[in-house]
Amino acid sequence: MLMVLLLAGQAQAQQRRRSQKAVKTENMPKYDRRKFHFGINLGISHAGLAIRPRGDLRELLPDTVYGVRSVWQPGFSMGIESNMRLTELLDLRFTPTLTLASRYLEFDRPSGIDVFQFESTLAEFPVYIKFKSVRLTNFRMYLIGGFKYTFDMASKVGAEDGASYPIKLRPHDLITEAGIGMDFYTPFFKFSPQLKVSWGLLDLNYPESNFYNQSIDAMRTRAVYISFLFE
């Protein structure tokens, strides 16, 4: 009986040592020493417009427009990740991205609700600073922040048939972004889920001579992104 207990205790000790050794093993231990990293960024978005109407619309535009609001819509993005190591805990990141987005505006009118849809194909050029925590075996947290320039290749500004587009969005935008993410080191690649929030800095409202446009003082981009990075 004593022999059985001794063998069982020895087996448990060996298993515990193997488990501790496995936990302490780092995948790709030299990965973060590289100056440059490249990867693929796939993401989904939820985007809308922050609307600032002009005063009291019932007084400004009687019997025309009572209110205006933005309806957020989902989108999809795909980009190429380029990462440069600055220090042990600081990186510079550039991620040219193509984003397909859709946004809606609803106008409350005496006759009902008028809806306008904006289909956007955005070429985005963001530059971020990545603040990393200390690596814990195969995991680390990070914060990310920066700016990006976007160009809407599907903008209707300059369309010949202007009557069909009473509301237009300017094609150029400058956006500030901030987010949080996690790095997971696997034996073959690094996987990083990431959450970002975007605030547009420029007014996208393009002036037109109609009561829809006259009801809006300014509108700016707002979006939330969930991204998945593979490096």
C-alpha distance (Angstrom), angle and dihedral (degrees) to the residues before:
residue distance angle dihedral
M1 . . .
L2 3.79 . .
M3 3.80 89.8 .
V4 3.81 90.6 53.3
L5 3.81 91.5 50.7
L6 3.82 91.4 48.8
L7 3.80 92.2 49.9
A8 3.80 91.8 46.9
G9 3.81 91.2 49.9
Q10 3.79 91.4 48.7
A11 3.82 91.2 49.8
Q12 3.82 91.5 50.8
A13 3.80 91.4 49.0
Q14 3.80 91.6 50.9
Q15 3.80 91.0 47.9
R16 3.80 90.6 49.7
R17 3.81 91.3 50.7
R18 3.81 90.8 49.6
S19 3.82 90.7 49.3
Q20 3.79 92.1 49.8
K21 3.79 90.5 48.3
A22 3.79 91.2 50.0
V23 3.81 92.2 49.9
K24 3.80 92.1 50.9
T25 3.82 94.0 51.0
E26 3.80 111.3 107.8
N27 3.79 120.7 -147.8
M28 3.80 113.6 -135.1
P29 3.84 92.9 -1.8
K30 3.83 93.6 -176.3
Y31 3.80 96.1 45.6
D32 3.82 97.1 100.2
R33 3.80 92.3 50.8
R34 3.79 91.3 69.9
K35 3.79 116.5 103.8
F36 3.82 94.7 -140.5
H37 3.81 133.8 31.0
F38 3.79 128.6 -175.2
G39 3.77 132.3 -166.2
I40 3.79 150.2 138.1
N41 3.79 125.7 -81.2
L42 3.82 118.6 -156.9
G43 3.77 121.1 178.1
I44 3.76 151.3 158.4
S45 3.78 124.5 -136.8
H46 3.78 141.0 -162.3
A47 3.80 109.8 -152.9
G48 3.77 139.2 177.5
L49 3.79 143.4 147.2
A50 3.79 129.7 -93.7
I51 3.82 102.5 -134.0
R52 3.80 124.9 -156.3
P53 3.82 108.1 -171.0
R54 3.78 122.9 -154.3
G55 3.78 109.5 -99.8
D56 3.78 119.7 -73.0
L57 3.79 103.3 -10.7
R58 3.82 93.3 -161.7
E59 3.81 88.7 61.6
L60 3.81 97.0 36.2
L61 3.80 96.6 45.8
P62 3.82 107.6 18.1
D63 3.81 114.8 -164.0
T64 3.84 90.2 1.7
V65 3.83 115.4 74.4
Y66 3.81 125.0 5.3
G67 3.79 99.2 176.5
V68 3.78 145.9 -14.9
R69 3.80 130.9 -149.2
S70 3.81 140.4 170.3
V71 3.81 123.6 -119.3
W72 3.79 112.9 -152.4
Q73 3.80 118.3 -132.1
P74 3.84 135.9 -169.3
G75 3.79 123.7 -106.6
F76 3.79 142.9 175.2
S77 3.81 133.0 -125.0
M78 3.79 137.4 -172.0
G79 3.80 126.4 -174.1
I80 3.79 147.0 164.0
E81 3.78 114.6 -112.2
S82 3.83 118.7 -140.5
N83 3.80 115.5 179.2
M84 3.81 128.1 -177.0
R85 3.81 120.8 -166.3
L86 3.81 112.0 -130.6
T87 3.80 100.9 169.3
E88 3.79 136.5 -15.9
L89 3.81 90.9 -81.5
L90 3.81 102.5 23.7
D91 3.83 131.3 72.1
L92 3.80 136.5 176.5
R93 3.80 113.6 -138.9
F94 3.82 132.9 -166.5
T95 3.80 118.2 -174.0
P96 3.83 117.4 177.4
T97 3.79 104.4 -161.5
L98 3.79 141.0 -175.9
T99 3.81 112.6 -145.8
L100 3.80 128.6 -172.0
A101 3.80 109.4 -155.9
S102 3.78 138.7 169.3
R103 3.81 127.5 -160.8
Y104 3.80 132.5 -178.0
L105 3.79 133.9 -154.0
E106 3.80 121.4 -161.7
F107 3.81 121.6 -160.2
D108 3.80 119.5 -162.0
R109 3.80 108.1 -140.8
P110 3.81 133.9 170.8
S111 3.81 89.4 -104.6
G112 3.82 94.8 48.4
I113 3.81 136.7 -84.9
D114 3.81 123.6 -28.7
V115 3.82 114.5 -157.5
F116 3.81 126.9 -158.6
Q117 3.80 122.5 -170.8
F118 3.80 125.4 -155.2
E119 3.80 116.4 -159.1
S120 3.80 108.9 -164.2
T121 3.79 132.9 -170.1
L122 3.79 103.7 -165.7
A123 3.79 126.3 -162.8
E124 3.80 102.8 -159.0
F125 3.80 129.2 -167.5
P126 3.82 110.2 -172.7
V127 3.80 127.8 177.8
Y128 3.80 116.9 -162.9
I129 3.77 140.4 -178.5
K130 3.81 111.9 -140.0
F131 3.83 117.8 -152.7
K132 3.81 109.3 -161.8
S133 3.78 131.6 -163.1
V134 3.79 122.1 -136.0
R135 3.81 111.2 -74.7
L136 3.80 114.2 -105.3
T137 3.80 104.7 -158.0
N138 3.83 100.3 -70.1
F139 3.80 100.4 -7.8
R140 3.78 140.3 68.8
M141 3.83 137.9 163.6
Y142 3.79 124.9 -134.5
L143 3.79 143.7 -176.7
I144 3.77 122.6 -142.5
G145 3.79 132.5 -164.9
G146 3.77 139.9 162.4
F147 3.79 147.8 103.3
K148 3.76 136.5 -75.5
Y149 3.79 137.5 -165.0
T150 3.80 116.6 -141.7
F151 3.78 132.1 -167.4
D152 3.80 120.4 -163.5
M153 3.79 106.4 -142.2
A154 3.83 90.5 -172.4
S155 3.82 96.1 53.6
K156 3.81 114.7 139.1
V157 3.80 94.2 -148.1
G158 3.79 105.7 127.0
A159 3.80 94.0 21.5
E160 3.80 111.7 154.3
D161 3.79 92.9 -137.8
G162 3.80 95.0 60.0
A163 3.80 93.7 162.3
S164 3.81 90.3 68.3
Y165 3.84 91.2 57.5
P166 3.84 108.8 46.5
I167 3.80 89.1 163.4
K168 3.81 119.1 48.3
L169 3.80 133.4 178.4
R170 3.78 119.7 -139.5
P171 3.82 110.8 -115.8
H172 3.82 97.7 -132.9
D173 3.79 124.5 72.5
L174 3.80 138.9 166.0
I175 3.79 114.8 -151.8
T176 3.79 135.2 -174.3
E177 3.82 118.3 -148.3
A178 3.79 138.0 -170.9
G179 3.77 130.9 179.9
I180 3.77 151.6 149.7
G181 3.79 131.3 -123.1
M182 3.78 147.7 166.8
D183 3.80 130.5 -128.7
F184 3.80 118.1 -145.2
Y185 3.82 116.3 -170.9
T186 3.80 114.4 -148.6
P187 3.81 125.4 -178.2
F188 3.82 90.8 -97.4
F189 3.84 109.4 24.4
K190 3.79 144.6 1.4
F191 3.82 117.2 -105.5
S192 3.81 119.4 -159.8
P193 3.82 125.8 -177.9
Q194 3.78 110.7 -162.9
L195 3.82 138.9 -173.3
K196 3.84 120.4 -155.7
V197 3.80 135.6 178.1
S198 3.84 121.9 -154.0
W199 3.80 130.9 -154.4
G200 3.81 119.0 -171.8
L201 3.81 115.2 -139.2
L202 3.82 99.9 -166.1
D203 3.78 129.5 72.2
L204 3.82 106.9 -114.4
N205 3.81 95.9 -168.7
Y206 3.80 109.9 118.1
P207 3.85 111.4 -154.4
E208 3.81 116.6 -112.2
S209 3.81 132.1 165.2
N210 3.80 100.8 -113.8
F211 3.80 136.1 96.9
Y212 3.82 93.0 -109.8
N213 3.78 91.8 59.5
Q214 3.79 93.8 39.4
S215 3.79 90.9 58.4
I216 3.85 91.7 63.6
D217 3.78 123.2 74.5
A218 3.83 95.7 -179.4
M219 3.80 141.7 -19.0
R220 3.77 128.0 -164.7
T221 3.78 136.4 -174.7
R222 3.79 121.2 -93.2
A223 3.81 123.2 177.1
V224 3.79 145.8 156.4
Y225 3.81 120.5 -147.9
I226 3.79 131.2 -163.2
S227 3.80 108.5 -166.5
F228 3.79 135.6 -176.6
L229 3.80 116.5 -153.5
F230 3.79 124.8 -161.7
E231 3.81 115.0 -168.9
